[in-house]
Amino acid sequence: MAILVSEKLGAAEGACEEMAGFKFERRHFPIVYYIWTKLLAGKNEILLRISNNWHRH
């Protein structure tokens, strides 16, 4: 299970980096990282919206 989450997170990080133009790093966004991992399954549009909001602020 942990391996699957890691693979999904890697893919999500890549998408986030392309869409928002920045590198999503756990040490910088621990709370967002936690939410990100909890919502990963089938909620990519919400995750991208969250990451884009963080990028703007």
PDB file of N, CA, C and O in Angstrom:
ATOM      1  N   MET A   1       0.825  -1.206   0.000  1.00  0.00           N
ATOM      2  CA  MET A   1       0.000   0.000   0.000  1.00  0.00           C
ATOM      3  C   MET A   1       0.867   1.267   0.000  1.00  0.00           C
ATOM      4  O   MET A   1       0.604   2.222  -0.731  1.00  0.00           O
ATOM      5  N   ALA A   2       1.887   1.244   0.827  1.00  0.00           N
ATOM      6  CA  ALA A   2       2.774   2.410   0.893  1.00  0.00           C
ATOM      7  C   ALA A   2       3.458   2.665  -0.448  1.00  0.00           C
ATOM      8  O   ALA A   2       3.673   3.812  -0.842  1.00  0.00           O
ATOM      9  N   ILE A   3       3.796   1.581  -1.139  1.00  0.00           N
ATOM     10  CA  ILE A   3       4.439   1.721  -2.450  1.00  0.00           C
ATOM     11  C   ILE A   3       3.468   2.362  -3.449  1.00  0.00           C
ATOM     12  O   ILE A   3       3.858   3.239  -4.219  1.00  0.00           O
ATOM     13  N   LEU A   4       2.219   1.929  -3.434  1.00  0.00           N
ATOM     14  CA  LEU A   4       1.217   2.501  -4.327  1.00  0.00           C
ATOM     15  C   LEU A   4       1.027   3.989  -4.049  1.00  0.00           C
ATOM     16  O   LEU A   4       0.954   4.793  -4.978  1.00  0.00           O
ATOM     17  N   VAL A   5       0.949   4.352  -2.781  1.00  0.00           N
ATOM     18  CA  VAL A   5       0.802   5.766  -2.411  1.00  0.00           C
ATOM     19  C   VAL A   5       2.006   6.566  -2.888  1.00  0.00           C
ATOM     20  O   VAL A   5       1.856   7.673  -3.405  1.00  0.00           O
ATOM     21  N   SER A   6       3.208   6.000  -2.714  1.00  0.00           N
ATOM     22  CA  SER A   6       4.418   6.684  -3.148  1.00  0.00           C
ATOM     23  C   SER A   6       4.412   6.915  -4.658  1.00  0.00           C
ATOM     24  O   SER A   6       4.785   7.992  -5.124  1.00  0.00           O
ATOM     25  N   GLU A   7       3.989   5.905  -5.422  1.00  0.00           N
ATOM     26  CA  GLU A   7       3.931   6.045  -6.874  1.00  0.00           C
ATOM     27  C   GLU A   7       2.907   7.094  -7.279  1.00  0.00           C
ATOM     28  O   GLU A   7       3.166   7.917  -8.158  1.00  0.00           O
ATOM     29  N   LYS A   8       1.737   7.063  -6.634  1.00  0.00           N
ATOM     30  CA  LYS A   8       0.703   8.053  -6.941  1.00  0.00           C
ATOM     31  C   LYS A   8       1.167   9.451  -6.580  1.00  0.00           C
ATOM     32  O   LYS A   8       0.917  10.407  -7.314  1.00  0.00           O
ATOM     33  N   LEU A   9       1.844   9.568  -5.446  1.00  0.00           N
ATOM     34  CA  LEU A   9       2.338  10.873  -5.018  1.00  0.00           C
ATOM     35  C   LEU A   9       3.376  11.399  -6.004  1.00  0.00           C
ATOM     36  O   LEU A   9       3.382  12.587  -6.326  1.00  0.00           O
ATOM     37  N   GLY A  10       4.246  10.528  -6.480  1.00  0.00           N
ATOM     38  CA  GLY A  10       5.239  10.928  -7.468  1.00  0.00           C
ATOM     39  C   GLY A  10       4.585  11.461  -8.729  1.00  0.00           C
ATOM     40  O   GLY A  10       5.008  12.480  -9.275  1.00  0.00           O
ATOM     41  N   ALA A  11       3.549  10.768  -9.188  1.00  0.00           N
ATOM     42  CA  ALA A  11       2.819  11.217 -10.367  1.00  0.00           C
ATOM     43  C   ALA A  11       2.115  12.545 -10.093  1.00  0.00           C
ATOM     44  O   ALA A  11       2.091  13.434 -10.944  1.00  0.00           O
ATOM     45  N   ALA A  12       1.550  12.667  -8.909  1.00  0.00           N
ATOM     46  CA  ALA A  12       0.861  13.903  -8.527  1.00  0.00           C
ATOM     47  C   ALA A  12       1.843  15.062  -8.434  1.00  0.00           C
ATOM     48  O   ALA A  12       1.533  16.176  -8.855  1.00  0.00           O
ATOM     49  N   GLU A  13       3.025  14.804  -7.883  1.00  0.00           N
ATOM     50  CA  GLU A  13       4.046  15.849  -7.804  1.00  0.00           C
ATOM     51  C   GLU A  13       4.440  16.330  -9.195  1.00  0.00           C
ATOM     52  O   GLU A  13       4.603  17.529  -9.421  1.00  0.00           O
ATOM     53  N   GLY A  14       4.592  15.383 -10.131  1.00  0.00           N
ATOM     54  CA  GLY A  14       4.940  15.742 -11.498  1.00  0.00           C
ATOM     55  C   GLY A  14       3.869  16.607 -12.135  1.00  0.00           C
ATOM     56  O   GLY A  14       4.174  17.604 -12.789  1.00  0.00           O
ATOM     57  N   ALA A  15       2.602  16.219 -11.943  1.00  0.00           N
ATOM     58  CA  ALA A  15       1.486  16.984 -12.492  1.00  0.00           C
ATOM     59  C   ALA A  15       1.428  18.370 -11.857  1.00  0.00           C
ATOM     60  O   ALA A  15       1.195  19.367 -12.540  1.00  0.00           O
ATOM     61  N   CYS A  16       1.639  18.421 -10.568  1.00  0.00           N
ATOM     62  CA  CYS A  16       1.616  19.691  -9.847  1.00  0.00           C
ATOM     63  C   CYS A  16       2.722  20.611 -10.351  1.00  0.00           C
ATOM     64  O   CYS A  16       2.508  21.805 -10.560  1.00  0.00           O
ATOM     65  N   GLU A  17       3.888  20.044 -10.538  1.00  0.00           N
ATOM     66  CA  GLU A  17       5.037  20.836 -10.996  1.00  0.00           C
ATOM     67  C   GLU A  17       4.779  21.404 -12.388  1.00  0.00           C
ATOM     68  O   GLU A  17       5.126  22.551 -12.671  1.00  0.00           O
ATOM     69  N   GLU A  18       4.168  20.597 -13.255  1.00  0.00           N
ATOM     70  CA  GLU A  18       3.865  21.068 -14.605  1.00  0.00           C
ATOM     71  C   GLU A  18       2.758  22.115 -14.596  1.00  0.00           C
ATOM     72  O   GLU A  18       2.866  23.143 -15.264  1.00  0.00           O
ATOM     73  N   MET A  19       1.692  21.855 -13.838  1.00  0.00           N
ATOM     74  CA  MET A  19       0.514  22.720 -13.857  1.00  0.00           C
ATOM     75  C   MET A  19       0.782  24.043 -13.134  1.00  0.00           C
ATOM     76  O   MET A  19       0.430  25.111 -13.636  1.00  0.00           O
ATOM     77  N   ALA A  20       1.397  23.970 -11.972  1.00  0.00           N
ATOM     78  CA  ALA A  20       1.570  25.164 -11.145  1.00  0.00           C
ATOM     79  C   ALA A  20       2.934  25.805 -11.331  1.00  0.00           C
ATOM     80  O   ALA A  20       3.142  26.946 -10.919  1.00  0.00           O
ATOM     81  N   GLY A  21       3.866  25.086 -11.946  1.00  0.00           N
ATOM     82  CA  GLY A  21       5.180  25.642 -12.219  1.00  0.00           C
ATOM     83  C   GLY A  21       6.084  25.721 -10.997  1.00  0.00           C
ATOM     84  O   GLY A  21       6.978  26.565 -10.941  1.00  0.00           O
ATOM     85  N   PHE A  22       5.862  24.860 -10.033  1.00  0.00           N
ATOM     86  CA  PHE A  22       6.761  24.829  -8.880  1.00  0.00           C
ATOM     87  C   PHE A  22       6.863  23.414  -8.342  1.00  0.00           C
ATOM     88  O   PHE A  22       6.023  22.565  -8.640  1.00  0.00           O
ATOM     89  N   LYS A  23       7.883  23.166  -7.559  1.00  0.00           N
ATOM     90  CA  LYS A  23       8.130  21.841  -7.001  1.00  0.00           C
ATOM     91  C   LYS A  23       7.430  21.699  -5.663  1.00  0.00           C
ATOM     92  O   LYS A  23       7.711  22.438  -4.719  1.00  0.00           O
ATOM     93  N   PHE A  24       6.519  20.744  -5.591  1.00  0.00           N
ATOM     94  CA  PHE A  24       5.814  20.449  -4.343  1.00  0.00           C
ATOM     95  C   PHE A  24       6.759  19.692  -3.419  1.00  0.00           C
ATOM     96  O   PHE A  24       7.179  18.580  -3.736  1.00  0.00           O
ATOM     97  N   GLU A  25       7.091  20.284  -2.288  1.00  0.00           N
ATOM     98  CA  GLU A  25       8.031  19.653  -1.367  1.00  0.00           C
ATOM     99  C   GLU A  25       7.409  19.512   0.022  1.00  0.00           C
ATOM    100  O   GLU A  25       6.845  20.456   0.575  1.00  0.00           O
ATOM    101  N   ARG A  26       7.532  18.317   0.557  1.00  0.00           N
ATOM    102  CA  ARG A  26       6.908  18.012   1.851  1.00  0.00           C
ATOM    103  C   ARG A  26       7.423  18.922   2.959  1.00  0.00           C
ATOM    104  O   ARG A  26       6.651  19.344   3.819  1.00  0.00           O
ATOM    105  N   ARG A  27       8.722  19.230   2.948  1.00  0.00           N
ATOM    106  CA  ARG A  27       9.277  20.030   4.041  1.00  0.00           C
ATOM    107  C   ARG A  27       8.749  21.463   4.023  1.00  0.00           C
ATOM    108  O   ARG A  27       8.766  22.141   5.051  1.00  0.00           O
ATOM    109  N   HIS A  28       8.287  21.920   2.883  1.00  0.00           N
ATOM    110  CA  HIS A  28       7.739  23.272   2.789  1.00  0.00           C
ATOM    111  C   HIS A  28       6.240  23.334   3.069  1.00  0.00           C
ATOM    112  O   HIS A  28       5.733  24.340   3.564  1.00  0.00           O
ATOM    113  N   PHE A  29       5.540  22.251   2.748  1.00  0.00           N
ATOM    114  CA  PHE A  29       4.083  22.249   2.895  1.00  0.00           C
ATOM    115  C   PHE A  29       3.601  20.990   3.623  1.00  0.00           C
ATOM    116  O   PHE A  29       2.890  20.178   3.032  1.00  0.00           O
ATOM    117  N   PRO A  30       3.976  20.815   4.898  1.00  0.00           N
ATOM    118  CA  PRO A  30       3.625  19.579   5.602  1.00  0.00           C
ATOM    119  C   PRO A  30       2.124  19.343   5.692  1.00  0.00           C
ATOM    120  O   PRO A  30       1.670  18.208   5.548  1.00  0.00           O
ATOM    121  N   ILE A  31       1.353  20.392   5.927  1.00  0.00           N
ATOM    122  CA  ILE A  31      -0.104  20.236   6.054  1.00  0.00           C
ATOM    123  C   ILE A  31      -0.720  19.894   4.707  1.00  0.00           C
ATOM    124  O   ILE A  31      -1.551  18.992   4.609  1.00  0.00           O
ATOM    125  N   VAL A  32      -0.310  20.619   3.665  1.00  0.00           N
ATOM    126  CA  VAL A  32      -0.822  20.341   2.322  1.00  0.00           C
ATOM    127  C   VAL A  32      -0.414  18.943   1.879  1.00  0.00           C
ATOM    128  O   VAL A  32      -1.193  18.228   1.248  1.00  0.00           O
ATOM    129  N   TYR A  33       0.814  18.560   2.214  1.00  0.00           N
ATOM    130  CA  TYR A  33       1.291  17.207   1.881  1.00  0.00           C
ATOM    131  C   TYR A  33       0.401  16.159   2.532  1.00  0.00           C
ATOM    132  O   TYR A  33       0.041  15.164   1.903  1.00  0.00           O
ATOM    133  N   TYR A  34       0.047  16.384   3.796  1.00  0.00           N
ATOM    134  CA  TYR A  34      -0.830  15.454   4.520  1.00  0.00           C
ATOM    135  C   TYR A  34      -2.195  15.355   3.838  1.00  0.00           C
ATOM    136  O   TYR A  34      -2.697  14.258   3.593  1.00  0.00           O
ATOM    137  N   ILE A  35      -2.790  16.512   3.533  1.00  0.00           N
ATOM    138  CA  ILE A  35      -4.083  16.538   2.844  1.00  0.00           C
ATOM    139  C   ILE A  35      -3.971  15.854   1.488  1.00  0.00           C
ATOM    140  O   ILE A  35      -4.828  15.058   1.104  1.00  0.00           O
ATOM    141  N   TRP A  36      -2.889  16.182   0.766  1.00  0.00           N
ATOM    142  CA  TRP A  36      -2.638  15.622  -0.560  1.00  0.00           C
ATOM    143  C   TRP A  36      -2.661  14.098  -0.525  1.00  0.00           C
ATOM    144  O   TRP A  36      -3.329  13.467  -1.343  1.00  0.00           O
ATOM    145  N   THR A  37      -1.932  13.504   0.422  1.00  0.00           N
ATOM    146  CA  THR A  37      -1.853  12.047   0.511  1.00  0.00           C
ATOM    147  C   THR A  37      -3.191  11.445   0.920  1.00  0.00           C
ATOM    148  O   THR A  37      -3.519  10.334   0.503  1.00  0.00           O
ATOM    149  N   LYS A  38      -3.971  12.163   1.732  1.00  0.00           N
ATOM    150  CA  LYS A  38      -5.264  11.656   2.181  1.00  0.00           C
ATOM    151  C   LYS A  38      -6.307  11.689   1.064  1.00  0.00           C
ATOM    152  O   LYS A  38      -7.195  10.839   1.015  1.00  0.00           O
ATOM    153  N   LEU A  39      -6.199  12.667   0.172  1.00  0.00           N
ATOM    154  CA  LEU A  39      -7.223  12.857  -0.860  1.00  0.00           C
ATOM    155  C   LEU A  39      -6.840  12.300  -2.228  1.00  0.00           C
ATOM    156  O   LEU A  39      -7.585  12.451  -3.197  1.00  0.00           O
ATOM    157  N   LEU A  40      -5.662  11.648  -2.304  1.00  0.00           N
ATOM    158  CA  LEU A  40      -5.134  11.245  -3.603  1.00  0.00           C
ATOM    159  C   LEU A  40      -6.110  10.447  -4.458  1.00  0.00           C
ATOM    160  O   LEU A  40      -6.225  10.694  -5.658  1.00  0.00           O
ATOM    161  N   ALA A  41      -6.806   9.503  -3.860  1.00  0.00           N
ATOM    162  CA  ALA A  41      -7.615   8.565  -4.641  1.00  0.00           C
ATOM    163  C   ALA A  41      -8.768   9.277  -5.358  1.00  0.00           C
ATOM    164  O   ALA A  41      -9.771   9.635  -4.739  1.00  0.00           O
ATOM    165  N   GLY A  42      -8.609   9.476  -6.666  1.00  0.00           N
ATOM    166  CA  GLY A  42      -9.691   9.984  -7.508  1.00  0.00           C
ATOM    167  C   GLY A  42     -10.066  11.438  -7.298  1.00  0.00           C
ATOM    168  O   GLY A  42     -11.171  11.834  -7.668  1.00  0.00           O
ATOM    169  N   LYS A  43      -9.191  12.250  -6.717  1.00  0.00           N
ATOM    170  CA  LYS A  43      -9.551  13.636  -6.435  1.00  0.00           C
ATOM    171  C   LYS A  43      -8.521  14.602  -7.022  1.00  0.00           C
ATOM    172  O   LYS A  43      -8.234  15.637  -6.421  1.00  0.00           O
ATOM    173  N   ASN A  44      -7.970  14.278  -8.173  1.00  0.00           N
ATOM    174  CA  ASN A  44      -6.877  15.062  -8.753  1.00  0.00           C
ATOM    175  C   ASN A  44      -7.262  16.516  -9.008  1.00  0.00           C
ATOM    176  O   ASN A  44      -6.442  17.413  -8.814  1.00  0.00           O
ATOM    177  N   GLU A  45      -8.507  16.762  -9.443  1.00  0.00           N
ATOM    178  CA  GLU A  45      -8.908  18.136  -9.736  1.00  0.00           C
ATOM    179  C   GLU A  45      -8.888  19.000  -8.478  1.00  0.00           C
ATOM    180  O   GLU A  45      -8.514  20.171  -8.533  1.00  0.00           O
ATOM    181  N   ILE A  46      -9.289  18.426  -7.347  1.00  0.00           N
ATOM    182  CA  ILE A  46      -9.265  19.159  -6.078  1.00  0.00           C
ATOM    183  C   ILE A  46      -7.831  19.410  -5.649  1.00  0.00           C
ATOM    184  O   ILE A  46      -7.496  20.505  -5.197  1.00  0.00           O
ATOM    185  N   LEU A  47      -6.985  18.400  -5.789  1.00  0.00           N
ATOM    186  CA  LEU A  47      -5.583  18.533  -5.399  1.00  0.00           C
ATOM    187  C   LEU A  47      -4.879  19.613  -6.211  1.00  0.00           C
ATOM    188  O   LEU A  47      -4.111  20.408  -5.669  1.00  0.00           O
ATOM    189  N   LEU A  48      -5.149  19.636  -7.521  1.00  0.00           N
ATOM    190  CA  LEU A  48      -4.532  20.663  -8.359  1.00  0.00           C
ATOM    191  C   LEU A  48      -5.028  22.048  -7.971  1.00  0.00           C
ATOM    192  O   LEU A  48      -4.268  23.015  -7.999  1.00  0.00           O
ATOM    193  N   ARG A  49      -6.319  22.142  -7.606  1.00  0.00           N
ATOM    194  CA  ARG A  49      -6.857  23.419  -7.179  1.00  0.00           C
ATOM    195  C   ARG A  49      -6.161  23.882  -5.895  1.00  0.00           C
ATOM    196  O   ARG A  49      -5.810  25.054  -5.761  1.00  0.00           O
ATOM    197  N   ILE A  50      -5.963  22.948  -4.948  1.00  0.00           N
ATOM    198  CA  ILE A  50      -5.264  23.278  -3.703  1.00  0.00           C
ATOM    199  C   ILE A  50      -3.840  23.735  -3.991  1.00  0.00           C
ATOM    200  O   ILE A  50      -3.390  24.752  -3.465  1.00  0.00           O
ATOM    201  N   SER A  51      -3.133  22.979  -4.830  1.00  0.00           N
ATOM    202  CA  SER A  51      -1.734  23.318  -5.123  1.00  0.00           C
ATOM    203  C   SER A  51      -1.641  24.661  -5.844  1.00  0.00           C
ATOM    204  O   SER A  51      -0.722  25.437  -5.585  1.00  0.00           O
ATOM    205  N   ASN A  52      -2.578  24.940  -6.738  1.00  0.00           N
ATOM    206  CA  ASN A  52      -2.573  26.218  -7.450  1.00  0.00           C
ATOM    207  C   ASN A  52      -2.860  27.372  -6.498  1.00  0.00           C
ATOM    208  O   ASN A  52      -2.280  28.449  -6.639  1.00  0.00           O
ATOM    209  N   ASN A  53      -3.754  27.158  -5.524  1.00  0.00           N
ATOM    210  CA  ASN A  53      -4.022  28.185  -4.519  1.00  0.00           C
ATOM    211  C   ASN A  53      -2.776  28.490  -3.703  1.00  0.00           C
ATOM    212  O   ASN A  53      -2.483  29.651  -3.417  1.00  0.00           O
ATOM    213  N   TRP A  54      -2.033  27.432  -3.322  1.00  0.00           N
ATOM    214  CA  TRP A  54      -0.797  27.638  -2.560  1.00  0.00           C
ATOM    215  C   TRP A  54       0.229  28.391  -3.404  1.00  0.00           C
ATOM    216  O   TRP A  54       0.952  29.245  -2.890  1.00  0.00           O
ATOM    217  N   HIS A  55       0.292  28.078  -4.686  1.00  0.00           N
ATOM    218  CA  HIS A  55       1.263  28.724  -5.567  1.00  0.00           C
ATOM    219  C   HIS A  55       0.988  30.215  -5.696  1.00  0.00           C
ATOM    220  O   HIS A  55       1.923  31.013  -5.771  1.00  0.00           O
ATOM    221  N   ARG A  56      -0.289  30.601  -5.723  1.00  0.00           N
ATOM    222  CA  ARG A  56      -0.665  32.004  -5.900  1.00  0.00           C
ATOM    223  C   ARG A  56      -0.359  32.842  -4.667  1.00  0.00           C
ATOM    224  O   ARG A  56      -0.050  34.027  -4.786  1.00  0.00           O
ATOM    225  N   HIS A  57      -0.442  32.238  -3.477  1.00  0.00           N
ATOM    226  CA  HIS A  57      -0.320  33.028  -2.247  1.00  0.00           C
ATOM    227  C   HIS A  57       1.114  33.208  -1.807  1.00  0.00           C
ATOM    228  O   HIS A  57       1.370  33.851  -0.788  1.00  0.00           O
TER     229      HIS A  57
END
